[in-house]
Amino acid sequence: MKNRNQGFFDYINVFAKQYRRTFLSNKVDTRHFDYLDKQTTSSCAEQLKIEQADNLRFDEFLAKYFKDS
């Protein structure tokens, strides 16, 4: 930065523009996003299943938790 008489903003802006060009030139593989969508759906379904199977009140959970520790 000193050798080029650049401020911090100018120095970092060079990198930002370079990374922008790099990322915009990369092709997006939609299969990856499809995979992530499926993971999201299955994760939410699994979480709902776990929460619906819970039959312990919170105060009971706390009592059991502190008793066991």
C-alpha distances in whole Angstrom, upper triangle without the diagonal:
4,6,5,6,5,7,7,10,9,6,10,12,11,13,15,17,17,19,21,22,23,25,27,28,29,33,34,37,40,42,39,39,43,43,41,43,46,45,44,48,49,47,48,52,52,51,53,56,55,55,58,60,59,62,61,61,58,60,61,58,57,60,60,56,57,60,59,56
4,5,5,6,8,10,13,12,10,13,15,15,16,19,20,20,22,25,26,26,28,30,31,33,37,38,41,43,45,43,43,47,47,45,47,50,48,48,51,53,51,52,55,55,54,57,59,58,58,62,63,62,65,64,63,60,62,64,61,59,63,63,59,59,63,61,58
4,6,8,11,13,15,13,11,15,17,15,17,20,21,20,23,25,25,26,29,30,31,33,36,38,41,44,46,43,44,48,47,46,48,51,49,49,53,54,52,54,57,57,56,59,61,60,60,64,65,64,67,66,66,63,65,67,63,62,65,65,61,62,65,64,61
4,5,9,11,13,10,9,13,14,12,15,17,18,18,20,22,23,24,26,28,28,30,34,36,39,42,44,42,42,46,46,44,46,49,48,48,51,53,51,52,56,56,55,57,60,59,59,62,64,63,67,66,65,62,65,66,63,62,65,65,61,62,65,64,61
4,7,10,12,10,10,13,14,14,16,18,19,20,22,24,24,26,28,29,30,33,36,38,41,43,46,43,43,47,47,45,47,51,49,49,52,54,52,53,56,56,55,58,60,59,59,63,64,64,67,66,65,62,64,66,63,62,65,65,61,62,65,64,61
4,7,8,6,6,10,11,11,13,15,16,17,19,20,22,23,25,26,27,30,33,34,38,40,42,40,40,44,44,42,44,47,46,45,48,50,48,49,53,53,52,54,57,56,56,59,61,60,63,62,62,59,61,63,60,58,62,62,58,59,63,61,58
4,6,5,6,9,10,11,13,14,16,17,19,20,22,23,25,26,28,30,33,34,37,39,42,39,39,43,43,40,43,46,44,43,47,49,46,47,51,51,49,52,55,54,54,57,59,58,61,60,59,56,58,60,57,56,59,59,56,56,60,59,56
4,6,5,6,8,10,11,12,14,16,17,18,20,21,23,24,26,28,31,32,35,37,39,36,36,40,40,37,39,42,41,40,43,45,43,44,47,47,46,48,51,50,50,53,55,54,57,56,55,52,54,56,53,52,55,56,52,53,56,55,52
4,5,5,6,9,10,10,12,14,15,16,18,20,21,22,24,26,29,30,33,35,37,34,34,38,38,36,37,41,39,38,42,44,42,42,46,46,45,47,50,49,49,52,54,53,56,55,55,52,54,56,53,52,55,56,52,53,57,55,53
4,6,5,6,9,10,11,13,15,15,17,19,20,21,23,25,28,29,33,35,37,35,35,38,39,37,39,42,41,40,43,45,43,44,48,48,47,49,52,51,51,54,56,56,59,58,58,55,57,59,56,55,59,59,55,56,60,58,56
4,6,6,7,9,11,12,13,15,16,18,19,21,22,24,27,29,32,34,36,34,34,38,38,36,38,41,40,39,43,44,42,43,47,47,46,49,51,50,50,54,55,55,58,57,57,54,56,58,55,54,57,57,54,55,58,56,54
4,5,5,6,9,10,11,12,14,15,16,18,20,22,25,26,29,31,33,30,30,34,34,32,34,37,36,35,39,41,39,40,43,43,42,45,47,47,47,50,52,51,54,54,53,50,53,55,51,50,54,54,50,51,55,53,51
4,5,5,6,9,10,10,12,14,15,16,18,20,23,25,28,30,32,30,30,33,34,32,34,37,36,35,39,41,39,40,43,44,43,45,48,47,47,50,52,52,55,55,54,52,54,56,53,52,56,56,52,53,57,55,53
4,6,5,6,9,10,11,12,14,16,17,19,23,24,27,30,32,30,30,34,34,32,35,38,37,36,40,42,40,41,45,45,44,47,49,49,49,52,54,54,57,57,56,54,56,58,55,54,58,57,54,55,59,57,55
4,5,5,6,8,10,10,12,14,15,17,20,22,25,27,29,27,27,31,31,29,32,35,34,33,37,38,37,38,42,42,41,44,46,46,46,49,51,50,54,54,54,51,54,55,52,51,55,54,51,52,55,54,51
4,5,5,6,9,10,11,12,14,16,19,20,23,25,28,25,25,29,29,27,29,32,32,31,34,36,35,36,39,40,39,41,44,44,44,47,49,48,52,52,51,49,52,53,50,49,53,53,49,51,54,53,50
4,6,5,6,9,10,11,12,15,18,19,23,25,28,26,25,29,30,28,30,33,33,32,36,38,37,38,41,42,41,43,46,46,46,49,51,51,54,54,54,52,55,56,53,53,56,56,53,54,57,56,54
4,5,5,6,9,10,11,13,16,18,22,24,26,25,25,29,29,28,30,33,32,32,36,37,36,38,41,41,41,43,46,46,46,49,51,51,54,55,55,52,55,56,53,53,57,56,53,54,57,55,53
4,5,5,6,8,10,11,14,16,19,21,23,21,22,25,26,24,27,29,29,29,32,34,33,34,37,38,37,40,42,42,43,45,47,47,51,51,51,49,52,53,49,49,53,52,49,51,54,52,50
4,5,5,6,8,10,13,14,18,20,23,21,21,24,25,24,25,29,28,28,31,33,32,33,36,37,37,39,42,42,42,45,47,47,50,51,51,49,52,53,50,50,53,53,50,52,55,53,51
4,6,5,6,9,12,14,18,20,23,21,22,25,26,25,27,30,30,30,33,35,34,35,38,39,39,41,44,44,45,47,49,50,53,54,54,52,55,56,53,53,57,56,53,55,58,56,54
4,6,5,7,10,12,16,18,21,19,20,23,24,23,25,28,28,28,31,33,32,34,37,37,37,40,42,42,43,46,47,48,52,52,52,50,53,54,51,51,55,54,51,53,56,54,52
4,5,5,8,10,13,15,18,16,16,20,21,20,22,25,24,25,28,29,29,30,33,34,34,36,39,39,40,42,44,44,48,49,49,47,50,51,48,48,52,51,48,50,53,51,49
4,6,8,9,13,15,18,17,17,20,22,21,22,25,26,26,28,30,30,31,34,35,35,37,40,40,41,43,45,46,50,50,51,49,52,53,50,51,54,53,50,53,56,54,52
4,6,9,13,15,18,17,18,21,22,22,24,26,27,27,30,32,32,33,36,37,37,39,42,42,43,45,47,48,52,52,53,51,55,56,52,53,56,55,53,55,58,55,54
4,6,9,12,15,14,15,18,19,19,21,23,24,24,27,29,29,30,33,34,34,37,38,39,40,43,44,45,49,50,50,49,52,53,49,50,54,52,50,52,55,53,51
4,6,9,12,12,13,15,17,17,19,21,22,23,25,27,27,29,31,32,33,35,37,38,39,41,43,44,48,49,50,48,52,52,49,50,54,52,50,52,55,52,52
4,6,9,8,9,12,13,13,15,17,18,19,21,23,24,25,27,29,29,31,33,34,35,37,39,40,44,45,46,45,48,49,46,47,50,49,46,49,52,49,49
4,5,6,7,9,10,12,13,15,16,18,19,21,22,24,25,27,28,30,31,32,34,36,37,39,42,44,45,44,47,48,44,46,49,48,45,48,50,48,48
4,5,5,6,9,10,11,12,14,15,17,18,20,21,23,24,26,27,29,30,32,33,35,36,40,42,43,42,46,46,43,44,48,46,44,47,49,47,47
4,5,5,6,9,10,11,12,14,15,17,18,20,21,22,24,26,27,28,30,32,33,35,38,40,42,41,45,45,41,43,46,45,43,46,48,45,45
4,5,5,6,9,10,11,12,14,15,16,18,20,21,22,24,26,27,28,30,32,33,37,38,40,39,42,42,39,41,44,42,40,43,45,43,42
4,5,5,6,9,10,10,12,14,15,16,18,20,21,23,24,26,27,29,30,32,35,37,38,37,41,41,38,39,43,41,39,42,44,42,42
4,5,5,6,9,10,11,12,14,16,17,18,20,21,23,24,26,27,29,31,34,36,37,37,41,41,38,40,43,41,39,42,45,42,42
4,5,5,6,9,10,11,12,14,15,16,18,20,21,22,24,26,27,29,32,34,36,35,39,39,35,37,40,39,37,40,42,40,39
4,5,5,6,9,10,10,12,14,15,16,18,20,21,22,24,26,27,31,32,33,32,36,36,33,35,38,36,34,37,40,38,37
4,5,5,6,9,10,11,12,14,15,17,18,20,21,23,25,26,30,31,33,32,36,36,33,35,38,37,35,38,40,38,38
4,5,5,6,8,10,11,12,14,15,16,18,20,21,23,25,28,30,32,31,35,35,32,34,37,36,34,37,39,37,37
4,5,5,6,8,10,10,12,14,15,16,18,20,21,23,26,28,29,29,33,32,29,31,34,33,31,34,36,34,34
4,6,5,6,9,10,10,12,14,15,16,18,20,21,25,26,28,27,31,31,28,30,33,32,30,33,35,33,34
4,5,5,6,9,10,11,12,14,15,17,18,20,24,26,27,27,31,31,28,30,33,32,31,34,36,34,35
4,5,5,6,9,10,10,12,14,15,16,19,22,24,26,26,30,29,26,29,32,30,29,32,34,32,33
4,5,5,6,9,10,11,12,14,15,17,21,22,24,23,27,27,24,26,29,27,26,29,31,29,29
4,5,5,6,9,10,10,12,14,16,19,21,22,22,25,26,23,25,28,27,26,29,31,29,30
4,5,5,6,9,10,11,12,15,18,20,22,22,26,25,23,26,29,27,26,30,31,30,31
4,5,5,6,9,10,11,13,16,18,20,20,24,23,21,23,26,24,23,27,28,27,28
4,5,5,6,9,10,11,15,16,18,17,21,21,18,21,24,22,21,24,26,25,25
4,5,5,6,9,10,13,15,17,17,21,21,19,21,24,23,22,26,27,26,27
4,6,5,6,9,12,15,17,18,21,20,18,21,24,22,22,26,27,25,27
4,6,5,6,10,12,14,15,18,17,15,18,20,19,18,22,23,22,23
4,5,5,9,10,12,12,16,16,14,17,19,18,18,21,23,22,23
4,5,8,11,12,14,17,17,15,19,21,20,20,23,24,24,26
4,6,9,12,14,17,15,14,18,19,17,18,22,22,21,24
4,6,8,10,13,12,10,14,16,14,15,18,19,19,21
4,7,9,12,10,10,14,15,13,15,18,18,18,21
4,6,8,6,6,10,11,10,12,15,15,15,18
4,6,5,6,9,10,11,12,14,15,17,18
4,5,5,6,9,10,10,12,14,15,16
4,5,5,6,9,10,11,12,14,16
4,5,5,6,8,10,10,12,14
4,5,5,6,9,10,11,12
4,5,5,6,8,10,11
4,5,5,6,9,10
4,6,5,6,9
4,5,5,6
4,5,5
4,6
4
